[in-house]
Amino acid sequence: MLPDAQNLLEFLNQAKSPYHASQQVTLALKRAGYEELDERARWRAEPGLRAFVQRAGASVVAFELGRHPPAESGFLIVGAHTDSPNLRVKPNYHAQGAGVASLSIEPYGGLLLHTWLDRSLCLSGRIVTTSGDVHLVDIDRPVVTIPSLAIHLQRDVNTQGLIINPQQHLRPLIGLEPEGSAHDRLRELLLEALSEQGLSLESPDISAFDLCLRDAVEARFEGSSGDFVASGRIDNLVSCFAAERALLEAGPVGDASRVLVLYDHEEVGSRSFSGAQSTLLGHVLDRLAQRMSPNDPEAVHRAMAASLLLSADMAHAVHPNFQDKHDELHRPLLGAGPVLKSNANQSYATDAISAAALIAAAARANLLLQRFVTRNDMPCGSTIGPMAAARQGIRTVDVGNPMLAMHSCRELCASADIAPYVKLLTEWYRTETLHRPHA
């Protein structure tokens, strides 16, 4: 099997929540010699410095400073997001009725609700102790499930469609009620998972948590020849994986500084302490530009004007059973490589100049980009691209890899598409001539 696709499977199977995804990226950065910085500390800055900063447990900014100050040569940035649509456990989670113990959950993002039915589900995330310590936690066995209603009780479901009320119909069952409450059961499961990490805690030690439900089936190759990667969280962990590999494989840094930013909360609008509408990226770029040009009061503004940002998110491949959902001239295919995404109404941030920069990188990598523009009679999704571009004032291009079943509990992409995605982002980081400042 293709090595990039195999490595992606391993990444997906470790990145079981946004917090685990961030952890996997930072571990790879540390192994490559990147230094971890604290936002509260003073930073030094010198050509060649490789470092990263983490915020809120699920967002990361990593960078390698170029030979020239950013005010002169700008930043080459790749941005993606660590979060995926899922179901999350509410603080008061103990629900009961009909003789079973259930969890009270809250939908996170625009998920396909029906895909969470009749699946074996695990729980992953983080807990915070009464002393303020944060621990990642993974209950790596199927402990909850959400059964469908039998067709005998909804005879028209196949002709009229399934209507799911997320308040009433999405309570995961965790066990029979007489054998213990959901409150006790979940606490026991969390303590058991923490104990496997060598942490000895008692139930009162758990102060708060962020817990995500996920498919118990691991990422794996599917199809007669392993043509597909099937997994939860393909949107957008495939981009996180490709961007991390690209940063580490791009080779010696040139004049421009390289930056990787992975945000949390894209799926819910990015309006958070650690999302694309936050100060995270701007503050890091400001500090680096000022440190590298301490006597230039305009260093930050000059650096932003000289920079390029690539927003890496997944793209809608044409579905063989729903081909009319695509514009007939913009139908990305699985297995045909990365997709350049455009929208005249700025749901994607691509313009002609940023598109040309990406096309040039693709040419250097011997890749031919696919194109996606949504149908005129359908709304267009968005990415971190427009938000980051507007907040930072950086010209941006939107690109992604083709996939099916986006926002399902279990999604699908092509094994053959992983290596070209990594190759494209790697070549992006090797860009030597950024756009002209007046363009």
C-alpha positions as CSV (number, residue, x, y, z in Angstrom):
1,M,0.0,0.0,0.0
2,L,1.1,3.6,-0.6
3,P,3.3,4.8,2.3
4,D,1.6,8.2,2.6
5,A,-1.8,6.6,2.8
6,Q,-0.5,4.0,5.4
7,N,0.9,6.8,7.5
8,L,-2.4,8.6,7.3
9,L,-4.2,5.6,8.7
10,E,-1.9,5.6,11.7
11,F,-2.4,9.4,12.2
12,L,-6.2,9.0,12.0
13,N,-6.2,6.2,14.5
14,Q,-4.2,8.2,17.0
15,A,-6.0,11.6,16.4
16,K,-9.3,10.5,18.1
17,S,-10.4,14.0,19.1
18,P,-9.2,17.6,18.3
19,Y,-7.0,17.4,21.4
20,H,-5.4,14.1,20.3
21,A,-4.9,15.5,16.8
22,S,-3.0,18.5,18.2
23,Q,-1.0,16.2,20.4
24,Q,0.0,14.0,17.4
25,V,1.2,17.1,15.4
26,T,3.2,18.6,18.3
27,L,4.9,15.2,19.0
28,A,6.0,15.1,15.4
29,L,7.3,18.6,15.6
30,K,9.3,17.9,18.7
31,R,10.8,14.8,17.1
32,A,11.9,17.0,14.2
33,G,13.6,19.4,16.6
34,Y,10.9,22.2,16.9
35,E,11.0,24.1,20.2
36,E,7.8,24.6,22.1
37,L,7.1,28.2,23.0
38,D,4.8,29.7,25.7
39,E,2.5,32.6,24.6
40,R,3.1,34.2,28.0
41,A,6.9,34.3,27.6
42,R,9.2,36.6,25.7
43,W,10.3,35.1,22.4
44,R,13.7,35.3,20.6
45,A,13.7,35.3,16.8
46,E,16.5,34.5,14.4
47,P,16.8,33.1,10.9
48,G,16.2,29.3,10.9
49,L,14.4,29.2,14.3
50,R,11.9,26.3,14.3
51,A,9.3,26.4,17.0
52,F,5.6,26.0,17.8
53,V,2.9,27.3,20.1
54,Q,-0.2,25.6,21.3
55,R,-3.5,27.2,22.4
56,A,-6.5,25.7,24.2
57,G,-5.2,22.2,23.6
58,A,-6.4,21.8,20.0
59,S,-4.9,24.6,18.0
60,V,-1.2,24.8,17.0
61,V,1.0,27.4,15.1
62,A,4.4,26.1,14.0
63,F,7.0,28.1,12.1
64,E,10.4,28.0,10.6
65,L,11.9,31.5,10.1
66,G,13.4,32.3,6.7
67,R,16.7,33.8,5.7
68,H,15.2,37.2,5.4
69,P,12.9,39.1,7.9
70,P,9.2,38.6,7.2
71,A,8.9,42.3,6.5
72,E,11.0,41.7,3.5
73,S,10.0,38.2,2.3
74,G,6.7,37.5,4.0
75,F,5.2,34.2,5.4
76,L,4.2,31.1,3.4
77,I,1.3,29.7,5.4
78,V,-0.8,26.5,5.3
79,G,-3.9,26.5,7.5
80,A,-6.3,23.7,8.4
81,H,-8.5,22.7,11.3
82,T,-8.4,19.9,13.8
83,D,-12.1,19.6,14.7
84,S,-14.8,17.5,13.0
85,P,-18.6,17.3,13.3
86,N,-19.6,14.9,16.1
87,L,-21.7,14.4,19.2
88,R,-20.4,15.7,22.5
89,V,-21.4,14.8,26.0
90,K,-23.3,17.5,28.0
91,P,-22.1,18.5,31.5
92,N,-25.2,17.0,33.1
93,Y,-25.3,13.9,31.0
94,H,-27.2,11.3,33.0
95,A,-30.5,10.5,31.2
96,Q,-32.8,7.6,31.9
97,G,-36.1,6.1,30.8
98,A,-37.5,2.8,29.4
99,G,-35.2,0.9,31.7
100,V,-31.9,2.0,30.2
101,A,-29.2,4.5,31.1
102,S,-28.4,7.1,28.4
103,L,-26.1,10.0,27.9
104,S,-27.3,13.5,27.1
105,I,-25.4,14.8,24.1
106,E,-25.1,17.9,22.0
107,P,-24.5,18.0,18.2
108,Y,-21.2,19.7,17.3
109,G,-21.1,21.2,13.8
110,G,-23.2,20.3,10.8
111,L,-23.1,16.6,11.1
112,L,-25.2,14.0,9.2
113,L,-27.3,12.8,12.1
114,H,-28.5,9.5,10.7
115,T,-25.0,8.3,10.2
116,W,-24.5,8.0,14.0
117,L,-27.3,5.4,14.3
118,D,-26.6,1.7,14.8
119,R,-22.9,2.2,15.2
120,S,-20.5,1.0,18.0
121,L,-19.3,4.2,19.5
122,C,-16.3,5.2,21.7
123,L,-15.6,8.3,23.7
124,S,-12.4,10.5,23.4
125,G,-11.4,13.9,24.6
126,R,-9.9,15.5,27.7
127,I,-10.7,15.9,31.4
128,V,-9.6,18.6,33.8
129,T,-9.0,17.7,37.4
130,T,-9.9,19.7,40.5
131,S,-6.2,20.7,40.7
132,G,-6.3,22.1,37.2
133,D,-4.3,19.4,35.4
134,V,-5.5,18.5,31.9
135,H,-5.3,14.9,30.7
136,L,-6.3,13.4,27.3
137,V,-8.6,10.4,27.6
138,D,-9.7,7.7,25.2
139,I,-12.2,5.0,26.1
140,D,-11.1,2.8,23.2
141,R,-13.9,0.3,23.2
142,P,-17.5,0.4,22.1
143,V,-19.4,1.6,25.2
144,V,-22.4,3.4,23.7
145,T,-24.8,3.1,20.8
146,I,-27.8,4.9,19.3
147,P,-30.3,2.3,18.0
148,S,-32.6,3.2,15.1
149,L,-36.4,2.9,15.4
150,A,-37.7,-0.3,13.8
151,I,-39.3,0.1,10.4
152,H,-42.5,-1.5,11.8
153,L,-43.0,1.7,13.9
154,Q,-42.3,4.1,11.0
155,R,-43.6,2.4,7.9
156,D,-43.0,5.3,5.5
157,V,-39.3,6.0,6.5
158,N,-37.9,4.7,3.2
159,T,-40.3,6.8,1.1
160,Q,-40.8,9.9,3.2
161,G,-37.4,10.1,4.7
162,L,-36.0,9.8,8.2
163,I,-36.6,12.9,10.5
164,I,-34.3,13.0,13.5
165,N,-34.9,15.3,16.4
166,P,-31.5,15.8,18.0
167,Q,-33.0,16.4,21.4
168,Q,-35.2,13.4,21.4
169,H,-33.7,10.8,19.1
170,L,-29.9,10.9,19.7
171,R,-29.4,9.7,23.3
172,P,-26.6,7.0,23.3
173,L,-27.4,4.0,25.4
174,I,-24.7,3.1,27.9
175,G,-26.3,0.2,29.8
176,L,-29.4,-1.1,31.6
177,E,-30.6,1.3,34.3
178,P,-30.8,-1.2,37.2
179,E,-27.1,-1.9,36.9
180,G,-26.0,1.6,37.7
181,S,-26.6,5.2,36.5
182,A,-25.0,6.7,33.5
183,H,-23.3,9.1,35.8
184,D,-21.5,6.3,37.7
185,R,-20.8,4.3,34.5
186,L,-19.2,7.2,32.6
187,R,-17.1,8.2,35.6
188,E,-15.9,4.7,36.0
189,L,-15.0,4.4,32.3
190,L,-13.0,7.7,32.5
191,L,-11.1,6.6,35.6
192,E,-10.3,3.2,34.0
193,A,-9.0,4.9,30.9
194,L,-6.8,7.2,32.9
195,S,-5.6,4.4,35.0
196,E,-4.3,2.7,31.9
197,Q,-2.1,5.8,31.4
198,G,-0.7,5.3,34.9
199,L,-2.9,8.0,36.5
200,S,-4.5,7.2,39.8
201,L,-7.6,9.4,40.2
202,E,-10.9,9.2,42.1
203,S,-14.2,10.3,40.8
204,P,-14.3,13.6,42.8
205,D,-11.0,14.5,41.1
206,I,-12.7,15.0,37.8
207,S,-13.8,18.6,37.6
208,A,-14.9,19.0,34.0
209,F,-14.5,17.4,30.6
210,D,-14.7,17.8,26.8
211,L,-15.8,14.4,25.4
212,C,-16.5,13.5,21.8
213,L,-18.3,10.4,20.5
214,R,-16.6,8.6,17.7
215,D,-16.9,5.5,15.5
216,A,-15.3,2.5,17.2
217,V,-14.2,1.1,13.8
218,E,-10.6,2.3,13.1
219,A,-9.5,4.0,9.9
220,R,-8.8,1.3,7.3
221,F,-8.4,0.7,3.6
222,E,-11.5,-0.5,1.8
223,G,-12.5,-1.4,-1.8
224,S,-11.3,-4.5,-3.7
225,S,-7.8,-3.2,-4.0
226,G,-7.6,-0.9,-1.0
227,D,-8.6,2.1,-3.2
228,F,-10.4,4.0,-0.4
229,V,-9.6,5.3,3.1
230,A,-12.6,4.9,5.3
231,S,-12.6,6.7,8.7
232,G,-14.2,9.3,10.9
233,R,-12.6,12.7,10.9
234,I,-11.2,12.6,7.4
235,D,-12.6,16.2,7.2
236,N,-10.2,17.8,8.1
237,L,-7.5,15.6,9.6
238,V,-6.3,14.5,6.1
239,S,-5.3,18.2,5.6
240,C,-3.7,18.4,9.0
241,F,-1.6,15.3,8.2
242,A,-0.6,16.5,4.8
243,A,0.3,20.0,6.1
244,E,2.4,18.6,8.9
245,R,4.2,16.3,6.5
246,A,4.8,19.1,4.1
247,L,6.3,21.4,6.7
248,L,8.7,18.7,7.8
249,E,9.6,17.6,4.3
250,A,10.0,20.9,2.6
251,G,13.8,21.0,3.0
252,P,16.0,24.0,3.7
253,V,14.0,27.2,4.3
254,G,14.3,29.9,1.7
255,D,13.9,33.7,2.1
256,A,10.3,33.5,3.3
257,S,9.3,32.1,6.7
258,R,7.1,29.0,6.7
259,V,4.1,28.7,9.0
260,L,1.6,26.0,9.8
261,V,-1.6,26.9,11.6
262,L,-4.2,24.3,12.7
263,Y,-7.3,25.8,14.3
264,D,-10.0,24.3,16.4
265,H,-13.8,25.2,16.0
266,E,-13.9,25.6,12.2
267,E,-17.0,23.4,12.1
268,V,-18.9,25.8,14.4
269,G,-17.9,29.1,12.9
270,S,-14.4,29.7,14.3
271,R,-15.6,32.3,16.8
272,S,-13.5,31.2,19.7
273,F,-10.4,31.7,21.7
274,S,-8.6,29.3,19.4
275,G,-10.5,29.5,16.2
276,A,-9.7,31.2,12.9
277,Q,-11.4,34.4,14.0
278,S,-9.2,34.6,17.1
279,T,-5.9,36.5,17.6
280,L,-3.9,33.3,17.5
281,L,-2.2,33.5,14.1
282,G,-2.1,37.3,14.0
283,H,-0.3,37.5,17.4
284,V,2.3,34.9,16.4
285,L,3.0,36.6,13.0
286,D,3.1,40.0,14.7
287,R,5.7,38.9,17.3
288,L,7.9,37.3,14.7
289,A,7.8,40.2,12.3
290,Q,8.6,42.7,15.0
291,R,11.4,40.6,16.5
292,M,13.0,40.2,13.2
293,S,12.7,43.9,12.3
294,P,12.9,45.6,15.7
295,N,13.5,49.1,14.3
296,D,10.7,49.0,11.7
297,P,7.4,50.2,13.1
298,E,5.7,49.0,9.9
299,A,7.2,45.5,9.9
300,V,4.0,43.7,10.7
301,H,2.0,45.4,8.0
302,R,4.7,44.9,5.4
303,A,5.0,41.2,6.3
304,M,1.2,40.6,6.0
305,A,1.2,42.3,2.6
306,A,4.0,40.1,1.4
307,S,2.5,36.8,2.6
308,L,0.4,34.0,1.1
309,L,-1.9,31.7,2.9
310,L,-3.1,28.3,1.7
311,S,-6.4,27.2,3.3
312,A,-6.3,23.4,3.2
313,D,-9.7,21.7,3.7
314,M,-11.4,18.8,2.0
315,A,-13.4,19.1,-1.2
316,H,-16.6,17.5,-2.5
317,A,-15.9,14.7,-5.0
318,V,-18.7,14.1,-7.4
319,H,-20.9,11.3,-6.0
320,P,-21.6,8.5,-8.5
321,N,-25.2,8.3,-7.2
322,F,-25.8,12.0,-7.1
323,Q,-23.9,13.5,-10.1
324,D,-26.4,16.2,-10.6
325,K,-25.4,17.9,-7.3
326,H,-22.3,19.3,-9.0
327,D,-21.8,21.9,-11.7
328,E,-21.3,19.9,-14.8
329,L,-17.9,21.6,-15.5
330,H,-16.6,21.4,-11.9
331,R,-16.8,17.8,-10.9
332,P,-13.7,16.6,-8.9
333,L,-13.0,12.9,-9.0
334,L,-11.8,10.6,-6.3
335,G,-8.2,9.5,-7.2
336,A,-7.5,12.5,-9.5
337,G,-5.6,14.7,-7.0
338,P,-6.0,18.0,-5.2
339,V,-8.8,20.5,-5.9
340,L,-8.6,24.2,-6.3
341,K,-11.8,25.7,-4.8
342,S,-13.3,29.0,-5.9
343,N,-16.5,31.0,-5.1
344,A,-17.2,34.5,-6.5
345,N,-19.1,35.3,-3.3
346,Q,-16.0,34.7,-1.2
347,S,-17.1,31.5,0.6
348,Y,-13.7,30.5,-0.6
349,A,-10.9,33.1,-0.5
350,T,-9.3,32.2,-3.9
351,D,-8.7,35.0,-6.4
352,A,-6.8,34.9,-9.7
353,I,-3.5,35.9,-8.1
354,S,-3.6,33.3,-5.3
355,A,-4.9,30.7,-7.8
356,A,-1.9,31.4,-10.1
357,A,0.5,30.9,-7.2
358,L,-1.0,27.5,-6.4
359,I,-1.1,26.5,-10.0
360,A,2.6,27.3,-10.3
361,A,3.3,25.2,-7.2
362,A,1.3,22.3,-8.7
363,A,3.3,22.6,-12.0
364,R,6.6,22.4,-10.1
365,A,5.2,19.2,-8.4
366,N,4.0,17.8,-11.8
367,L,0.4,17.9,-10.6
368,L,-2.7,18.9,-12.5
369,L,-5.3,20.5,-10.2
370,Q,-9.0,19.7,-10.3
371,R,-11.4,22.6,-9.9
372,F,-14.5,23.0,-7.8
373,V,-17.2,25.7,-8.0
374,T,-20.6,24.9,-6.5
375,R,-23.8,24.9,-8.5
376,N,-25.4,28.3,-8.8
377,D,-28.6,27.1,-7.3
378,M,-27.0,25.6,-4.2
379,P,-25.3,27.3,-1.2
380,C,-21.6,27.0,-0.9
381,G,-19.8,25.8,2.2
382,S,-16.8,27.7,3.6
383,T,-13.4,27.2,5.3
384,I,-11.0,29.1,7.5
385,G,-9.7,30.8,4.3
386,P,-12.0,33.8,4.1
387,M,-11.9,34.4,7.9
388,A,-8.2,34.2,8.2
389,A,-7.7,36.3,5.0
390,A,-10.0,39.1,6.3
391,R,-8.6,39.1,9.8
392,Q,-4.9,38.9,8.9
393,G,-5.0,40.8,5.6
394,I,-3.2,38.0,3.7
395,R,-4.0,36.9,0.2
396,T,-5.4,33.4,0.4
397,V,-6.2,30.4,-1.8
398,D,-8.5,27.5,-0.9
399,V,-7.5,24.0,-1.8
400,G,-8.5,20.5,-0.7
401,N,-8.6,16.8,-1.4
402,P,-11.7,15.1,-2.9
403,M,-13.9,13.0,-0.6
404,L,-17.3,11.6,-0.2
405,A,-19.7,11.4,2.8
406,M,-18.4,14.7,4.2
407,H,-19.6,15.3,7.8
408,S,-20.7,11.6,8.1
409,C,-19.7,9.6,11.2
410,R,-17.6,7.7,8.7
411,E,-16.2,9.4,5.6
412,L,-14.4,8.3,2.5
413,C,-11.4,9.4,0.4
414,A,-9.0,7.8,-2.2
415,S,-5.8,6.2,-1.1
416,A,-4.1,7.5,-4.2
417,D,-4.9,11.1,-3.4
418,I,-2.9,11.4,-0.2
419,A,0.6,11.5,-1.7
420,P,-0.2,14.2,-4.3
421,Y,-1.8,16.4,-1.5
422,V,1.4,16.1,0.6
423,K,3.5,16.8,-2.6
424,L,1.5,20.0,-3.4
425,L,1.7,21.5,0.1
426,T,5.4,20.6,0.2
427,E,5.9,22.5,-3.0
428,W,3.9,25.4,-1.7
429,Y,6.3,25.8,1.2
430,R,9.1,25.9,-1.4
431,T,7.7,28.9,-3.2
432,E,10.4,31.4,-3.8
433,T,8.6,34.3,-5.4
434,L,5.5,35.6,-3.7
435,H,3.0,37.8,-5.3
436,R,3.9,41.4,-6.1
437,P,2.9,43.7,-3.2
438,H,0.9,46.0,-5.4
439,A,-1.2,43.2,-7.1
